[in-house]
Amino acid sequence: MTLCIRKIIFTLTALLASWMFVPFAQAGNLRIAVMVSNDSAPYRETQAGFQEYLRRQDFQPEFYVYNLNSDVREAERAVRDIKKNSAGLLLTLGAFATEAALEKIKDIPVIAGLILKTDKVNNKDNATGVILEFPLEIQFKMLRRILPEIKTVGVIYNPGENKDVIKTASRIAQDMGLSLDAQEVNTPQDLPAALERLVNSADVIWGVADNIVLTSETAKHILLFSYRNRIPFIGLSSAWVKSGAFYSLDRDYTDIGVQCGEIAMKILKGSTAGSIHPVLPRKVMYSLNLKTAKHMKITIPEAIIKGAYQVY
């Protein structure tokens, strides 16, 4: 191939790439809507990470932020406004905002953040996102690191929602030399009996995201059971730890916002949202409750305490 032909091909390729990206690169051409379930710190940090990342990508999109405060009427108003203003991209933060958006919006790419499971975006051609759940292998490795002496891990779960999760977790636990004592709960009324069955077997109770088992209504009962029986409970977030759980894995919410921004760039460069597989947080942190540890007579190495994201 002659030098002249190579130059022509290079020029055409560069022009094509530039032409494909022009609609999104020019300031003011791209409207990005952000629907936020509420105004708590994780939502603010995620939103800030997302916006800052995109502003570093050589263009300045217009951001329209809607704080829903978990209000159905606010969600409906936001959806109408987003459609009216022809947003080119939508970031939803939290399950409430994500469900409200995906119920009504089918023709705008949606990036969902701060949702616990992929079920919110599965089978949606216009949606993808960053899921809060950590891989089971990571959860059990951290459990082994923080509580190396344990042998039996108790868990309460709703089989309709988490049957496959528990099956996989049982295999992973066995590979790590642990046994999993899994107790089924089909209704909230089944919870007390399921917990009592763990009293004489479980060294720790592992919390799994579950719409029946772990809710704002059941949290107090579970934490009181853990405290009274001196069986440490692994919470779903630092909020659980603050309330009395022994520890939880936690996320870098600013970095989750960056991950959402990276997905946005893929969409802006031509990928469809539905073709992008949801991703998991790439940074793993943890929170500890030292008061709970003291009550349960758990000795925590100084290195573990120093490495915690938050200590209560």
C-alpha positions in Angstrom: 0.0 0.0 0.0 1.5 3.4 -1.1 2.0 6.2 1.4 -0.6 8.3 -0.4 -3.3 5.6 -0.1 -2.5 5.2 3.5 -2.9 8.9 4.1 -6.3 8.9 2.4 -7.6 5.9 4.4 -6.3 7.5 7.6 -8.1 10.8 6.8 -11.4 9.1 5.9 -11.3 7.0 9.1 -10.6 10.1 11.2 -13.4 12.0 9.5 -15.9 9.1 10.0 -15.0 8.8 13.7 -15.4 12.6 14.1 -18.7 12.6 12.2 -20.1 9.8 14.4 -19.3 11.7 17.6 -20.3 15.2 16.5 -23.9 15.0 17.8 -22.7 14.4 21.4 -19.4 16.4 21.5 -20.8 19.8 20.8 -21.7 21.8 24.0 -25.4 22.3 24.4 -26.4 19.5 22.0 -26.8 16.8 24.6 -29.4 17.0 27.3 -28.8 14.6 30.2 -31.6 14.1 32.7 -30.9 12.8 36.2 -33.8 11.3 38.3 -32.8 10.9 42.0 -34.9 8.9 44.4 -33.9 11.0 47.4 -31.3 13.5 48.5 -29.2 11.4 50.8 -25.4 11.4 50.7 -24.9 8.3 48.5 -27.2 9.8 45.8 -25.4 13.1 45.9 -21.9 11.5 45.7 -23.0 9.2 42.8 -24.5 12.2 40.9 -21.4 14.3 41.4 -19.1 11.5 40.2 -21.2 11.0 37.1 -21.3 14.7 36.2 -17.7 15.4 36.9 -16.6 12.4 34.8 -18.6 13.6 31.8 -17.4 17.2 32.1 -13.8 15.9 31.8 -14.6 14.3 28.4 -14.2 17.5 26.3 -17.8 18.4 26.1 -20.3 20.1 28.4 -23.8 18.5 28.4 -26.8 20.2 29.9 -27.9 18.4 33.1 -31.5 18.4 34.3 -31.8 17.0 37.8 -35.1 15.9 39.3 -35.1 15.0 43.1 -38.2 12.9 43.5 -38.2 12.5 47.3 -39.8 9.1 46.7 -43.0 11.0 45.6 -45.1 9.4 42.9 -46.4 12.7 41.6 -42.9 14.2 41.4 -41.8 11.1 39.4 -44.7 11.5 37.0 -43.9 15.2 36.5 -40.2 14.5 35.9 -41.0 11.8 33.3 -43.3 14.2 31.4 -40.7 17.0 31.5 -37.9 14.6 30.4 -40.0 13.5 27.4 -41.0 17.1 26.5 -37.4 18.4 26.6 -36.1 15.5 24.5 -33.4 14.3 26.8 -30.7 12.3 25.0 -29.8 10.2 28.0 -31.2 9.5 31.5 -29.5 8.6 34.7 -31.7 7.1 37.4 -30.4 6.7 41.0 -32.3 4.3 43.2 -35.0 1.7 42.7 -37.8 4.2 43.0 -36.5 6.5 40.2 -35.5 3.5 38.0 -38.9 1.9 38.2 -40.7 5.2 37.6 -38.6 5.9 34.5 -38.6 2.5 32.9 -42.4 2.1 33.2 -43.0 5.1 31.0 -39.7 5.8 29.0 -38.9 3.4 26.2 -37.1 5.6 23.6 -34.4 7.2 25.8 -31.2 5.3 27.0 -31.4 4.8 30.7 -28.4 4.2 33.0 -29.6 2.9 36.4 -27.4 3.4 39.5 -27.8 2.5 43.2 -30.1 -0.5 42.5 -29.5 -3.8 44.3 -30.2 -6.3 41.6 -30.3 -6.6 37.8 -34.0 -7.3 37.8 -34.8 -3.6 37.4 -33.0 -3.4 34.0 -33.3 -7.0 32.7 -35.0 -7.4 29.4 -35.1 -3.7 28.9 -33.8 -2.7 25.5 -33.1 0.9 26.6 -31.5 0.2 30.0 -28.3 -0.9 31.7 -26.5 0.3 34.9 -24.3 -0.3 37.9 -25.6 -2.8 40.4 -24.8 -2.4 44.1 -24.5 -6.1 44.9 -21.0 -7.5 45.3 -20.1 -10.9 43.8 -20.7 -13.8 46.3 -17.0 -14.8 46.2 -16.0 -11.3 47.4 -18.6 -11.4 50.1 -17.3 -14.7 51.5 -13.7 -13.8 51.2 -14.3 -10.6 53.2 -16.2 -12.7 55.8 -13.3 -15.1 56.1 -10.9 -12.1 56.5 -12.9 -10.3 59.2 -14.2 -13.4 61.0 -11.5 -16.1 60.3 -12.7 -18.4 63.1 -16.3 -18.9 62.0 -17.5 -22.3 60.7 -21.2 -22.0 60.1 -22.9 -19.1 58.2 -26.6 -18.6 58.9 -28.9 -16.9 56.4 -32.6 -16.2 56.2 -34.1 -15.9 52.7 -37.2 -15.9 50.6 -36.9 -18.8 48.1 -39.1 -17.0 45.5 -36.5 -14.3 45.3 -33.2 -15.8 46.3 -33.3 -19.6 45.7 -30.5 -19.5 43.1 -28.4 -17.1 45.1 -28.5 -19.4 48.1 -27.6 -22.4 46.0 -24.6 -20.7 44.6 -23.6 -19.3 48.0 -23.8 -22.8 49.5 -21.2 -24.1 46.9 -18.9 -21.1 47.5 -19.1 -21.5 51.2 -18.3 -25.2 51.0 -15.2 -24.4 48.8 -14.0 -22.1 51.5 -14.5 -24.7 54.3 -17.7 -23.2 55.6 -21.2 -24.6 56.0 -24.3 -22.6 55.1 -27.4 -22.9 57.3 -30.1 -21.5 55.1 -33.6 -20.9 56.6 -36.5 -20.2 54.3 -38.9 -17.3 55.0 -42.0 -17.0 52.8 -43.7 -14.2 54.8 -42.5 -11.7 57.4 -44.4 -13.7 60.0 -42.0 -16.7 59.4 -39.0 -14.6 60.4 -38.9 -15.1 64.2 -39.0 -18.9 63.9 -36.4 -18.9 61.2 -34.1 -16.8 63.4 -34.6 -19.1 66.4 -33.5 -22.1 64.3 -30.1 -20.4 63.9 -29.4 -19.9 67.6 -27.5 -23.1 68.2 -25.9 -23.5 64.8 -24.9 -20.1 63.2 -21.6 -18.3 64.1 -22.7 -15.3 62.0 -25.8 -14.3 60.1 -25.2 -13.1 56.6 -27.7 -10.5 55.2 -28.9 -11.0 51.6 -30.9 -8.4 49.8 -34.5 -9.6 50.0 -37.7 -7.7 49.7 -39.4 -9.9 52.3 -36.6 -10.7 54.8 -34.6 -7.5 55.0 -36.8 -4.5 55.1 -37.3 -1.4 57.2 -40.0 -3.3 59.0 -37.9 -6.4 59.9 -34.6 -4.6 60.6 -35.2 -3.9 64.3 -36.2 -7.5 65.0 -33.2 -8.9 63.2 -30.7 -6.6 64.9 -32.3 -7.2 68.4 -32.0 -10.9 67.8 -28.4 -10.6 66.8 -27.6 -8.4 69.8 -29.3 -10.6 72.4 -27.9 -13.9 71.1 -24.4 -12.4 70.4 -24.5 -13.7 66.8 -23.0 -11.0 64.6 -25.1 -9.8 61.7 -23.6 -8.8 58.4 -25.7 -5.9 57.1 -26.4 -4.6 53.6 -24.9 -1.2 54.0 -23.3 1.2 56.5 -26.8 2.3 57.6 -27.3 -1.3 59.0 -23.9 -1.1 60.7 -24.8 2.3 62.3 -27.9 0.6 63.6 -26.1 -2.3 65.2 -25.0 -4.8 62.5 -21.4 -6.0 63.0 -20.1 -5.0 59.6 -21.1 -4.5 56.0 -19.4 -4.2 52.7 -19.7 -0.7 51.3 -19.2 1.2 48.1 -17.3 4.2 46.8 -20.3 6.1 45.5 -18.3 8.7 43.7 -16.6 5.9 41.7 -20.0 4.3 41.0 -20.9 7.7 39.4 -17.8 7.5 37.3 -18.8 3.9 36.2 -22.2 5.3 35.2 -20.3 8.0 33.3 -18.2 5.4 31.5 -21.3 3.6 30.4 -22.7 6.9 29.2 -19.7 7.4 27.0 -20.2 4.0 25.4 -23.8 4.9 24.6 -22.8 8.3 23.2 -20.3 6.6 21.0 -22.9 4.3 19.4 -23.6 1.4 21.7 -27.2 0.7 22.7 -28.0 0.6 26.4 -29.5 -2.9 26.1 -26.3 -4.3 24.6 -24.2 -3.2 27.6 -24.2 -5.7 30.4 -24.8 -4.2 33.9 -21.6 -3.9 36.0 -20.8 -4.3 39.7 -18.9 -1.8 41.9 -15.1 -2.2 41.3 -14.1 -0.8 44.7 -14.9 -2.8 47.9 -14.9 -1.1 51.2 -16.4 -2.0 54.6 -17.8 -0.4 57.7 -17.5 -1.7 61.3 -19.4 -1.3 64.5 -16.9 -1.6 67.4 -19.6 -1.3 70.0 -21.3 -4.4 68.6 -18.0 -6.2 68.4 -17.3 -5.4 72.1 -20.7 -6.6 73.2 -20.2 -9.9 71.3 -16.6 -10.2 72.5 -15.2 -10.2 69.0 -11.5 -9.3 68.7 -10.8 -7.3 65.6 -7.2 -6.9 64.4 -5.9 -3.3 64.3 -5.3 -3.6 60.6 -8.9 -4.5 59.9 -10.1 -1.4 61.9 -7.6 0.9 60.2 -8.8 -0.3 56.8 -12.5 0.4 57.4 -14.3 3.0 55.4 -16.4 3.9 58.5 -16.2 2.9 62.1 -19.1 3.3 64.6 
